[in-house]
Amino acid sequence: MSGTVDPIHMIDTHCHLTYQPFRNRLKEELDAAEAAGVRACISIGTNSEDSNAARVLAESDPRLWFTAGIHPLSTDDPVDWGVLRACAAHPRCVAWGELGLDNHYEKPVPSLQRTMLDAQLDRIARWSDEGLSKPIVIHCRKAFDDLIPILRASGLPSDRFVFHCFTGTPDEARKVLDFGACISFTGVVTYRNAPEVAEAAKLVPADRIMAETDAPFLSPEPMRTAKPNRPAHSIVVARHLAKIRGVDEATFLNVLDDNAVRFFSLPLEKLAPIGG
């Protein structure tokens, strides 16, 4: 044995680097992530102002991309559709979202969330016809039966959706998979009090699974009490997914990296297999 350590690499497909814990320390966070094996991150927009802030960050570092969208819990925030469209046209914007429905909280009320969701899907369909076709990052909390029919009726390709931060049951995972979307997992999949999420993670086909942090939220075990969660921790999520799925860790990390590059059309070179 040479004593060398095989390199690792993956992409944190969902984090919020515009949020307070990361302001004024973007380089430090991306450096730490890269040292851990995370070669790129996608910072997610939650309203028009936040999407524009994510654009500014992405322009400052080649390891960072971003998305443009309105989170269902941001339904009451001011919306500038022109800003969202301009963000989507930016070369470092790789997806719409996050958007969807959230039935965990009482407000914004479901009717307002639905109005905003419909408005976004209508614009995404129209703007896609104008050359801004991008995948769509979905937020779905306790809303699978409400949300999936809406997405299906939108006419947008089902394989262009990813349900991020999956926290549902195996049956709900099957509904997402039957619809045709991808599923992404956060540190929740490592929690002992969320065994249903781990069971769901075993069901997802290898070409439709991704990993993320949702940083600064949801730190994985064994650093669950650490705040904030950081993009570097996506490696922890990925390794746990490999363990519960009973697959080789190095092979699985390559699969996750390939899935993210393909789904988000990231202009990153395909890396040599880990350990290869």
Secondary structure, DSSP 4 states (H G I P E B T S, - for coil): ---------EEEEEE-TTSGGGTT-HHHHHHHHHHHTEEEEEEPP-SHHHHHHHHHHHHH-TTEEEEE---GGGTTS---HHHHHHHHTSTTEEEEEEEEEE-SSS-S-HHHHHHHHHHHHHHHHHHHHTT----EEEEEES-HHHHHHHHHHT-S-GGGEEE-S--S-HHHHHHHHHHT-EEEE-GGGG-TT-HHHHHHHTTS-GGGEEE---BTS-PPTTSTT-SS--GGGHHHHHHHHHHHHT--HHHHHHHHHHHHHHHTT---PPPPPTT-
